[in-house]
Amino acid sequence: MADVTTNVRPTADAASRNGSIVVGAPKGAKTDAIGTNYRIRAGGEAATATITFTGAATADETIVIIDADGVSKTYTAKNSTTVASLQFIKTDKDAAATALKSCIEHANGHNGSIAVADDGAGVLTLTQMKPGTRGNTTITEGLSNCTKTDFSGGTSESGVNDARLVAGLETKYTDRFDDPRYYSGDAVG
């Protein structure tokens, strides 16, 4: 029987880590060659969206964001930021984006159900933290000097989603699929 390598390793990339197991493809007996490794995703991919500020918003304008669980939050442009009240400063594009990010991440906002990346130049990239098509939600944007894309790209596939050539991984070998000594750590016994 050909050796099988299992490469179950942690990763810093949240999109690759959430719901994923990386496993190696079967290899020739007793070879050191690393083949294509397959990423198995039980929950599919997470949906992403963008919010782009091009200038100052007008006071009391709103943006409504819905997470993958259907939780809807309304964020309001104001003259100053009050994060707990989901109010963000409207002054300029960079400050508005950064303040809106703080509101989304706050306990009264989406509180971790949506990850927010701020490029520092008025653009926010939002990622649903739960994968699947249920994360493909709409954003209702009513802000001056702002555009958005709705959440998209969430998939509910299961099984082997893709194959990637991976080099340089630490590998473990076994002649049996059910050998408990080779799952993610060093061999015992």
N, CA and C of each residue as an Amber inpcrd file, in Angstrom:
protein
   567
   0.8490000  -1.1800000   0.0000000   0.0000000   0.0000000   0.0000000
   0.8860000   1.2320000   0.0000000   0.4990000   2.2670000  -0.7320000
   1.2640000   3.5130000  -0.7970000   1.1750000   4.2660000   0.5240000
   2.2590000   4.9720000   0.8570000   2.2350000   5.8140000   2.0530000
   1.2330000   6.9430000   1.8630000   0.6900000   7.4020000   2.9640000
  -0.2210000   8.5390000   2.9380000   0.3110000   9.5540000   3.9210000
   0.3920000  10.7970000   3.5140000   0.8500000  11.8520000   4.4110000
  -0.3380000  12.6490000   4.9120000  -0.3610000  12.9470000   6.1710000
  -1.4060000  13.8270000   6.6990000  -0.7370000  15.0850000   7.1900000
  -1.0960000  16.1830000   6.6180000  -0.5340000  17.4800000   6.9800000
  -1.6100000  18.2970000   7.6580000  -1.8400000  18.0490000   8.9190000
  -2.8290000  18.7960000   9.6730000  -2.0560000  19.8390000  10.4590000
  -2.0550000  21.0290000   9.9910000  -1.2310000  22.0730000  10.5600000
  -2.0560000  23.3320000  10.7930000  -1.7650000  24.0860000  11.8720000
  -2.4510000  25.3530000  12.0870000  -2.0020000  26.3800000  11.0610000
  -2.8250000  27.3580000  10.8270000  -2.4770000  28.4470000   9.9230000
  -2.9560000  29.7510000  10.5110000  -2.2730000  30.8440000  10.2080000
  -2.6660000  32.1620000  10.7040000  -3.7800000  32.7610000   9.8530000
  -4.0410000  32.1840000   8.6890000  -5.0540000  32.7090000   7.7830000
  -6.4360000  32.2080000   8.2030000  -7.2780000  33.1110000   8.7120000
  -8.5900000  32.7190000   9.2400000  -9.4500000  32.0300000   8.1880000
  -9.4120000  32.5000000   6.9460000 -10.2620000  31.9000000   5.9110000
  -9.8510000  30.4610000   5.6420000  -8.5520000  30.1700000   5.7180000
  -8.1010000  28.7960000   5.5040000  -8.3330000  27.9440000   6.7250000
  -8.2850000  28.5450000   7.9220000  -8.3770000  27.7930000   9.1550000
  -9.8000000  27.3990000   9.4970000 -10.7650000  28.2900000   9.3510000
 -12.1280000  28.0280000   9.7990000 -12.7410000  26.8620000   9.0440000
 -13.0180000  25.7790000   9.7500000 -13.6810000  24.6240000   9.1640000
 -12.8250000  23.8040000   8.2280000 -11.4970000  23.9930000   8.2580000
 -10.6410000  23.3180000   7.2920000  -9.7790000  22.2440000   7.9270000
  -9.4960000  21.2450000   7.1330000  -8.4710000  20.2610000   7.4590000
  -7.6550000  20.0930000   6.1900000  -6.3450000  20.1690000   6.3160000
  -5.4880000  19.9730000   5.1590000  -4.9490000  18.5560000   5.2210000
  -5.1590000  17.8070000   4.1600000  -4.6710000  16.4310000   4.1180000
  -3.8570000  16.2280000   2.8600000  -2.8500000  15.3590000   2.9620000
  -1.9990000  15.1020000   1.8080000  -2.5680000  14.0400000   0.9070000
  -2.1970000  14.1330000  -0.3270000  -2.6110000  13.1300000  -1.3060000
  -1.7320000  11.8830000  -1.1460000  -2.2360000  10.7110000  -1.5460000
  -1.4120000   9.5040000  -1.4930000  -0.1260000   9.7030000  -2.2890000
   0.9730000   9.0970000  -1.7790000   2.2730000   9.2110000  -2.4220000
   2.8170000   7.8150000  -2.6870000   3.8450000   7.7560000  -3.4730000
   4.5110000   6.4890000  -3.7170000   5.1330000   5.9620000  -2.4300000
   5.2070000   4.6560000  -2.2890000   5.7290000   4.0370000  -1.0680000
   7.1210000   4.5450000  -0.7500000   7.2870000   4.9990000   0.5080000
   8.5750000   5.4210000   1.0700000   9.2420000   6.5620000   0.3060000
   8.4690000   7.4260000  -0.3520000   9.0540000   8.5640000  -1.0490000
   8.9260000   9.8040000  -0.1720000   9.8130000  10.7800000  -0.4420000
   9.7550000  12.0440000   0.2690000   9.0430000  13.1150000  -0.5480000
   8.5800000  12.7460000  -1.7180000   7.9320000  13.7380000  -2.5760000
   6.6420000  14.2310000  -1.9390000   6.4310000  15.5270000  -1.9790000
   5.1940000  16.1060000  -1.4610000   4.3080000  16.4020000  -2.6590000
   3.1430000  15.8510000  -2.6560000   2.2280000  16.0430000  -3.7800000
   1.2500000  17.1650000  -3.5120000   0.1540000  17.1160000  -4.1950000
  -0.8900000  18.1040000  -4.0030000  -1.6050000  17.8230000  -2.6920000
  -1.8680000  18.8420000  -1.9160000  -2.5850000  18.6960000  -0.6560000
  -3.9850000  19.2660000  -0.8370000  -4.9650000  18.5970000  -0.2780000
  -6.3450000  18.9790000  -0.4780000  -6.9070000  19.6180000   0.7750000
  -7.6300000  20.7100000   0.5910000  -8.2560000  21.3930000   1.7170000
  -9.7120000  20.9640000   1.7650000 -10.1200000  20.3640000   2.8700000
 -11.4970000  19.9010000   3.0350000 -12.2380000  20.9400000   3.8620000
 -13.3170000  21.4730000   3.3180000 -14.0790000  22.5230000   3.9920000
 -15.4810000  22.0120000   4.2500000 -15.8270000  21.8300000   5.5070000
 -17.1630000  21.3530000   5.8410000 -18.1940000  22.4420000   5.6660000
 -17.8280000  23.6920000   5.8750000 -18.8070000  24.7650000   5.8550000
 -18.7510000  25.6560000   4.6460000 -17.8690000  25.4270000   3.7310000
 -17.7660000  26.2750000   2.5590000 -16.9350000  27.5150000   2.8220000
 -17.0520000  28.4800000   1.9450000 -16.2910000  29.7270000   2.0240000
 -17.1350000  30.8190000   2.6750000 -16.4650000  31.7970000   3.2850000
 -17.1400000  32.9240000   3.9190000 -17.3590000  34.0480000   2.9050000
 -18.4810000  34.7300000   3.0160000 -18.8200000  35.8440000   2.1250000
 -18.0540000  37.0960000   2.5380000 -17.7460000  37.9380000   1.5480000
 -17.0750000  39.2090000   1.8020000 -17.8440000  40.3510000   1.1480000
 -17.6090000  41.5610000   1.6550000 -18.2330000  42.7710000   1.1240000
 -17.2550000  43.9250000   1.3000000 -17.5120000  45.0380000   0.6240000
 -16.6890000  46.2400000   0.8150000 -17.5760000  47.4550000   1.0470000
 -17.0290000  48.3790000   1.8240000 -17.6370000  49.6930000   2.0220000
 -16.5510000  50.7070000   1.7150000 -16.8120000  51.6120000   0.7740000
 -15.8110000  52.5790000   0.3450000 -16.3240000  53.9960000   0.5530000
 -15.6290000  54.7400000   1.4030000 -15.9320000  56.1540000   1.6210000
 -15.0670000  56.9760000   0.6710000 -15.6880000  57.9430000  -0.0100000
 -14.9510000  58.8340000  -0.9080000 -14.9100000  60.2630000  -0.3680000
 -15.6030000  60.5120000   0.7310000 -15.6350000  61.8250000   1.3710000
 -16.4630000  61.7450000   2.6350000 -16.8070000  62.8910000   3.1660000
 -17.5860000  62.9630000   4.4050000 -19.0390000  62.5480000   4.1590000
 -19.6190000  61.8920000   5.1500000 -21.0450000  61.5530000   5.1050000
 -21.8250000  62.7240000   5.6890000 -23.1300000  62.6600000   5.6110000
 -24.0050000  63.6770000   6.1950000 -24.5700000  63.1210000   7.4980000
 -24.6740000  64.0130000   8.4890000 -25.1740000  63.5880000   9.8020000
 -26.5240000  62.9000000   9.6830000 -26.7050000  61.8510000  10.4610000
 -27.9240000  61.0640000  10.5910000 -28.2070000  60.1290000   9.4090000
 -27.2840000  60.0360000   8.4660000 -27.4110000  59.0240000   7.4220000
 -26.9850000  57.6770000   8.0120000 -27.4930000  56.5900000   7.4260000
 -27.2570000  55.2700000   8.0190000 -26.7740000  54.2400000   6.9940000
 -26.2090000  53.1820000   7.5560000 -25.8590000  51.9940000   6.7850000
 -26.3000000  50.7970000   7.6310000 -26.9830000  49.8470000   6.9960000
 -27.5140000  48.6760000   7.6960000 -26.7720000  47.4430000   7.1820000
 -26.1860000  46.6850000   8.1240000 -25.3960000  45.5050000   7.7860000
 -26.0260000  44.2880000   8.4680000 -26.1000000  43.1740000   7.7260000
 -26.6920000  41.9300000   8.2430000 -25.6200000  40.8450000   8.2380000
 -25.4680000  40.1530000   9.3840000 -24.4710000  39.0870000   9.4430000
 -25.0710000  37.7540000   8.9830000 -24.2540000  36.6980000   9.0230000
 -24.6770000  35.3810000   8.5230000 -25.7920000  34.7540000   9.3500000
 -25.9750000  35.2060000  10.5990000 -27.0670000  34.7000000  11.4330000
 -28.3450000  35.5210000  11.2660000 -28.3120000  36.5280000  10.3950000
 -29.4790000  37.3630000  10.1640000 -29.5930000  38.5420000  11.1230000
 -28.5580000  38.7790000  11.9320000 -28.5790000  39.9080000  12.8660000
 -28.3150000  41.1910000  12.0810000 -29.2590000  42.1150000  12.1550000
 -29.1830000  43.3890000  11.4480000 -28.8350000  44.5040000  12.4270000
 -27.8530000  45.3180000  12.0570000 -27.4470000  46.4630000  12.8780000
 -27.4230000  47.7000000  11.9950000 -27.8960000  48.8060000  12.5650000
 -27.8940000  50.0910000  11.8670000 -26.8170000  50.9690000  12.4730000
 -25.9190000  51.4810000  11.6330000 -24.8330000  52.3640000  12.0400000
 -25.1290000  53.7580000  11.4760000 -24.9610000  54.7810000  12.3170000
 -25.3900000  56.1320000  11.9690000 -24.2150000  57.1090000  11.9530000
 -24.1360000  57.9240000  10.9040000 -23.1170000  58.9750000  10.8070000
 -23.5080000  60.1340000  11.7260000 -22.5480000  60.5980000  12.5050000
 -22.7700000  61.7010000  13.4500000 -21.5680000  62.6430000  13.4360000
 -21.6550000  63.7220000  14.2060000 -20.5570000  64.6880000  14.2980000
 -19.3860000  64.1610000  15.1170000 -19.6070000  63.1510000  15.9270000
 -18.5430000  62.5090000  16.6990000 -18.8750000  61.0260000  16.8410000
 -17.8800000  60.2610000  17.2250000 -18.0570000  58.8170000  17.3550000
 -18.4870000  58.4490000  18.7680000 -19.5650000  57.6720000  18.8640000
 -19.9860000  57.0360000  20.1080000 -20.1830000  55.5650000  19.7620000
 -19.1070000  54.7940000  19.9300000 -19.0780000  53.4100000  19.4640000
 -20.2080000  52.5700000  20.0480000 -20.4500000  52.6980000  21.3480000
 -21.4840000  51.8860000  22.0080000 -22.8780000  52.1700000  21.4580000
 -23.0870000  53.3700000  20.9060000 -24.3800000  53.7340000  20.3070000
 -24.3980000  53.4900000  18.8060000 -23.3100000  52.8900000  18.2770000
 -23.1660000  52.5810000  16.8490000 -23.1990000  53.8390000  15.9900000
 -22.6170000  54.8980000  16.5190000 -22.5260000  56.1770000  15.8100000
 -21.0680000  56.4450000  15.4580000 -20.8220000  56.7340000  14.1770000
 -19.4530000  56.9660000  13.7170000 -19.3090000  58.3790000  13.1630000
 -18.0980000  58.9280000  13.3110000 -17.8320000  60.2970000  12.8740000
 -17.9480000  60.3960000  11.3550000 -18.4720000  61.5110000  10.8800000
 -18.7470000  61.6810000   9.4560000 -17.7220000  62.5540000   8.7430000
 -16.7130000  63.0640000   9.4460000 -15.8450000  64.1330000   8.9540000
 -15.1750000  63.8960000   7.6120000 -14.3990000  62.8490000   7.4680000
 -13.7400000  62.5570000   6.1900000 -13.7180000  61.0500000   5.9640000
 -13.3270000  60.6570000   4.7730000 -13.4240000  59.2440000   4.3920000
 -12.6040000  58.3220000   5.2910000 -11.3820000  58.7110000   5.6180000
 -10.5240000  57.8360000   6.4140000 -11.0490000  57.6850000   7.8420000
 -11.4140000  58.8140000   8.4560000 -11.9230000  58.7870000   9.8330000
 -13.2610000  58.0600000   9.9040000 -14.1190000  58.2840000   8.9140000
 -15.4340000  57.6290000   8.9020000 -15.2770000  56.1100000   8.8110000
 -14.3920000  55.6500000   7.9250000 -14.1840000  54.2000000   7.7650000
 -13.6340000  53.5830000   9.0510000 -12.6500000  54.2290000   9.6380000
 -12.0470000  53.6990000  10.8650000 -13.0520000  53.6700000  12.0120000
 -13.8590000  54.7170000  12.1320000 -14.8690000  54.7710000  13.1910000
 -15.9710000  53.7400000  12.9560000 -16.3960000  53.5480000  11.7000000
 -17.4010000  52.5330000  11.3920000 -16.8660000  51.1420000  11.7280000
 -15.6130000  50.8740000  11.4430000 -14.9840000  49.6010000  11.8050000
 -15.1090000  49.3680000  13.3090000 -14.8090000  50.3890000  14.1000000
 -14.9000000  50.2660000  15.5690000 -16.3220000  49.9540000  16.0120000
 -17.2940000  50.5770000  15.3640000 -18.7010000  50.3270000  15.7030000
 -19.1140000  48.8920000  15.3700000 -18.7060000  48.4030000  14.2080000
 -19.0550000  47.0440000  13.7900000 -18.4520000  46.0200000  14.7480000
 -17.2310000  46.2590000  15.1950000 -16.5420000  45.3100000  16.0620000
 -16.9720000  45.4010000  17.5250000 -17.6540000  46.4670000  17.9080000
 -18.0540000  46.6780000  19.3080000 -19.0870000  45.6300000  19.7480000
 -19.1640000  45.4110000  21.0630000 -20.1310000  44.4550000  21.6300000
 -21.5690000  44.7940000  21.2560000 -21.8790000  46.0640000  21.0660000
 -23.2380000  46.4620000  20.6610000 -23.4270000  46.3890000  19.1470000
 -22.3270000  46.2370000  18.4280000 -22.3760000  46.0930000  16.9710000
 -22.4760000  44.6140000  16.6190000 -21.7330000  44.2130000  15.6220000
 -21.7710000  42.7990000  15.2330000 -20.8600000  41.9270000  16.0920000
 -20.0470000  42.5420000  16.9100000 -19.3570000  41.8520000  18.0030000
 -18.6590000  40.5540000  17.5910000 -17.8750000  40.6060000  16.5060000
 -17.1030000  39.4380000  16.1020000 -17.7440000  38.5410000  15.0700000
 -19.0040000  38.7660000  14.7230000 -19.6210000  37.9280000  13.6910000
 -19.2020000  38.3630000  12.2910000 -18.6310000  39.5700000  12.1980000
 -18.0990000  40.0880000  10.9430000 -16.7050000  40.6330000  11.2340000
 -15.7030000  40.1570000  10.4890000 -14.3460000  40.6850000  10.6050000
 -14.2330000  41.8910000   9.6740000 -13.5230000  42.9370000  10.1280000
 -13.4050000  44.1510000   9.3340000 -11.9340000  44.5140000   9.1600000
 -11.5110000  44.6800000   7.9230000 -10.1630000  45.1390000   7.6080000
 -10.2700000  46.5640000   7.0760000  -9.4710000  47.4720000   7.6310000
  -9.4630000  48.8910000   7.2520000  -8.1550000  49.1810000   6.5320000
  -8.2240000  49.6380000   5.2780000  -6.9940000  49.9160000   4.5390000
  -6.3850000  51.2730000   4.8900000  -7.0540000  52.0520000   5.7680000
  -6.5480000  53.3510000   6.1770000  -6.8030000  54.4580000   5.1700000
  -7.4440000  54.1290000   4.0600000  -7.7170000  55.1060000   3.0090000
  -9.2010000  55.1320000   2.6470000 -10.0670000  54.7960000   3.6200000
 -11.5030000  54.8880000   3.4040000 -12.1850000  53.6280000   2.9290000
 -11.4620000  52.5150000   2.8160000 -12.0630000  51.2690000   2.3210000
 -12.0560000  50.2120000   3.4260000 -13.2300000  49.6570000   3.6890000
 -13.3790000  48.5600000   4.6380000 -13.7030000  47.2910000   3.8590000
 -13.0600000  46.2020000   4.2260000 -13.3910000  44.8860000   3.6750000
 -13.9900000  44.0710000   4.8090000 -15.2240000  43.6340000   4.6360000
 -15.9470000  42.8860000   5.6550000 -15.9900000  41.4100000   5.2620000
 -15.8000000  40.5340000   6.2460000 -15.8550000  39.0930000   6.0170000
 -16.7580000  38.4550000   7.0650000 -17.7610000  37.7210000   6.5970000
 -18.6240000  36.9810000   7.5240000 -17.7640000  35.9380000   8.2170000
 -17.9010000  35.7900000   9.5240000 -17.1030000  34.8140000  10.2510000
 -17.6860000  33.4030000  10.1880000 -18.9120000  33.2780000   9.7260000
 -19.5060000  31.9550000   9.5070000 -19.5600000  31.7180000   8.0040000
 -18.9650000  30.6260000   7.5480000 -18.9830000  30.3460000   6.1190000
 -20.3610000  29.8820000   5.6580000 -20.5660000  29.9240000   4.3700000
 -21.8000000  29.4150000   3.7850000 -22.5780000  30.4770000   3.0440000
 -23.5830000  30.0350000   2.3070000 -24.3930000  30.9490000   1.4980000
 -25.2470000  31.8790000   2.3450000 -25.5100000  31.4950000   3.5820000
 -26.3220000  32.3730000   4.4350000 -25.6170000  33.6960000   4.7210000
 -24.3120000  33.7540000   4.4690000 -23.5630000  35.0020000   4.6450000
 -23.6710000  35.9460000   3.4690000 -24.3080000  35.5190000   2.3790000
 -24.4800000  36.3760000   1.2030000 -25.6450000  37.3360000   1.4380000
 -25.4480000  38.2860000   2.3480000 -26.5110000  39.2110000   2.7390000
 -26.3210000  40.5760000   2.0800000 -27.3570000  41.3820000   2.1380000
 -27.2970000  42.7220000   1.5490000 -26.8860000  43.7540000   2.5910000
 -26.3060000  44.8290000   2.1090000 -25.9840000  45.9980000   2.9220000
 -26.8390000  47.1270000   2.3700000 -27.6070000  47.7730000   3.2400000
 -28.4340000  48.9070000   2.8170000 -27.6830000  50.1730000   3.1790000
 -27.1410000  50.8240000   2.1690000 -26.2730000  51.9790000   2.3620000
 -27.0040000  53.2540000   1.9620000 -27.1310000  54.1750000   2.9020000
 -27.7720000  55.4520000   2.6390000 -26.8610000  56.6140000   3.0170000
 -25.5690000  56.4810000   2.7370000 -24.5730000  57.4790000   3.1310000
 -24.0920000  58.2780000   1.9290000 -23.9540000  59.5850000   2.1080000
 -23.3320000  60.4180000   1.0730000 -21.8730000  60.0180000   0.9430000
 -21.3410000  60.0900000  -0.2580000 -19.9280000  59.8270000  -0.5150000
 -19.4970000  58.4270000  -0.0720000 -20.3550000  57.4620000  -0.3220000
 -20.0530000  56.0920000   0.0730000 -20.6790000  55.1290000  -0.9340000
 -19.9510000  54.0590000  -1.2200000 -20.4930000  52.9790000  -2.0400000
 -20.2310000  51.6630000  -1.3020000 -20.9440000  50.6330000  -1.6810000
 -20.7890000  49.3280000  -1.0470000 -20.9870000  48.2390000  -2.0700000
 -20.4570000  47.0660000  -1.7330000 -20.8180000  45.8490000  -2.4490000
 -21.4660000  44.9500000  -1.4060000 -22.5080000  44.2540000  -1.7660000
 -23.1540000  43.3220000  -0.8480000 -22.2310000  42.1390000  -0.5880000
 -22.5000000  41.4120000   0.4930000 -21.7390000  40.2120000   0.7920000
 -21.9730000  39.1930000  -0.3200000 -20.9110000  38.5870000  -0.7920000
 -21.0100000  37.5550000  -1.8210000 -19.8300000  36.6020000  -1.6750000
 -19.9030000  35.4940000  -2.3690000 -18.8170000  34.5190000  -2.3640000
 -18.9610000  33.4420000  -1.3140000 -19.9980000  33.5240000  -0.4800000
 -20.2200000  32.4840000   0.5170000 -20.7360000  31.2260000  -0.1560000
 -20.0980000  30.0930000   0.1370000 -20.5120000  28.8190000  -0.4440000
 -20.7600000  27.8020000   0.6550000 -21.5880000  26.8380000   0.3630000
 -21.9280000  25.7930000   1.3350000 -21.3990000  24.4360000   0.9250000
 -20.3730000  24.4140000   0.1030000 -19.8410000  23.1340000  -0.3420000
 -19.2470000  22.3590000   0.8140000 -19.2180000  21.0690000   0.6530000
 -18.5140000  20.2180000   1.6060000 -17.6970000  19.2320000   0.8060000
 -16.7770000  18.5970000   1.4530000 -15.8920000  17.6780000   0.7560000
 -14.6440000  18.3920000   0.2890000 -13.9940000  17.8460000  -0.7070000
 -12.7610000  18.4420000  -1.1980000 -13.1170000  19.6120000  -2.0940000
 -12.7180000  20.8260000  -1.6710000 -13.0390000  22.0210000  -2.4350000
 -11.9540000  22.4140000  -3.4220000 -10.7110000  22.2120000  -3.0410000
  -9.6600000  22.6200000  -3.9540000  -8.3910000  21.8370000  -3.6590000
  -7.4870000  21.8980000  -4.5930000  -6.1960000  21.2490000  -4.4190000
  -5.1190000  22.3030000  -4.5920000  -4.1030000  22.2610000  -3.7550000
  -3.0150000  23.2220000  -3.8390000  -1.7000000  22.4760000  -3.7040000
  -0.7220000  22.8350000  -4.5160000   0.5930000  22.2540000  -4.3770000
   1.2700000  22.9260000  -3.2020000   1.6810000  22.1380000  -2.2180000
   2.2930000  22.6760000  -1.0100000   3.6840000  22.0730000  -0.8780000
   4.6800000  22.9200000  -0.7450000   6.0460000  22.4280000  -0.5800000
   6.5480000  22.7620000   0.8130000   7.4300000  21.9510000   1.3260000
   8.0990000  22.2530000   2.5750000   7.3240000  21.9530000   3.8420000
   6.2180000  21.2320000   3.7680000   5.4710000  20.8980000   4.9690000
   6.1330000  19.7460000   5.7080000   6.0420000  19.7540000   7.0190000
   6.4690000  18.6080000   7.7990000   5.4450000  17.5120000   7.5390000
   5.9100000  16.3150000   7.2980000   4.9740000  15.2420000   6.9690000
   5.1670000  14.0520000   7.8900000   4.1520000  13.2580000   8.0170000
   4.1710000  12.0070000   8.7660000   3.7010000  10.9100000   7.8170000
   4.2840000   9.7320000   7.9490000   3.9590000   8.6470000   7.0360000
   3.3310000   7.4760000   7.7950000   2.4490000   6.7790000   7.1400000
   1.8780000   5.5650000   7.7110000   1.4540000   4.6460000   6.5790000
   1.4620000   3.3810000   6.8580000   0.9870000   2.4180000   5.8750000
  -0.4930000   2.1270000   6.0690000  -1.0840000   2.7410000   7.0910000
  -2.4960000   2.4920000   7.3860000  -3.2150000   3.8150000   7.5760000
  -4.3910000   3.9150000   7.0480000  -5.1890000   5.1140000   7.2250000
  -5.6300000   5.2840000   8.6780000  -5.7950000   4.1910000   9.3920000
  -6.3280000   4.2560000  10.7460000  -5.2480000   4.1990000  11.8270000
  -3.9900000   4.3870000  11.4610000  -2.8950000   4.3390000  12.4330000
  -2.9240000   5.6070000  13.2900000  -3.2810000   5.5010000  14.5900000
  -3.4550000   6.6870000  15.4200000  -2.1540000   7.4090000  15.7420000
  -1.0070000   6.8020000  15.4370000   0.2490000   7.4370000  15.7710000
   0.5820000   8.6000000  14.8390000  -0.1120000   8.7000000  13.7200000
   0.2160000   9.7080000  12.7270000  -0.9930000  10.5710000  12.4090000
  -1.3460000  11.4570000  13.2780000  -2.4970000  12.3130000  12.9970000
  -2.1080000  13.7630000  12.8720000  -1.2770000  14.3020000  13.7670000
  -0.7820000  15.6610000  13.5820000   0.5010000  15.8970000  14.3310000
   0.9130000  14.9170000  15.1430000   2.1240000  15.0870000  15.9220000
   3.1300000  14.0160000  15.6210000   4.1080000  13.9190000  16.4700000
   5.1540000  12.9130000  16.2790000   4.6330000  11.5230000  16.6150000
   5.2780000  10.5410000  16.0570000   4.8930000   9.1560000  16.3090000
   5.1710000   8.7930000  17.7560000   4.3330000   7.9570000  18.3030000
   4.5380000   7.4360000  19.6620000   4.6620000   5.9180000  19.5720000
   5.3890000   5.3480000  20.5180000   5.4710000   3.8880000  20.6200000
   6.2830000   3.3260000  19.5850000
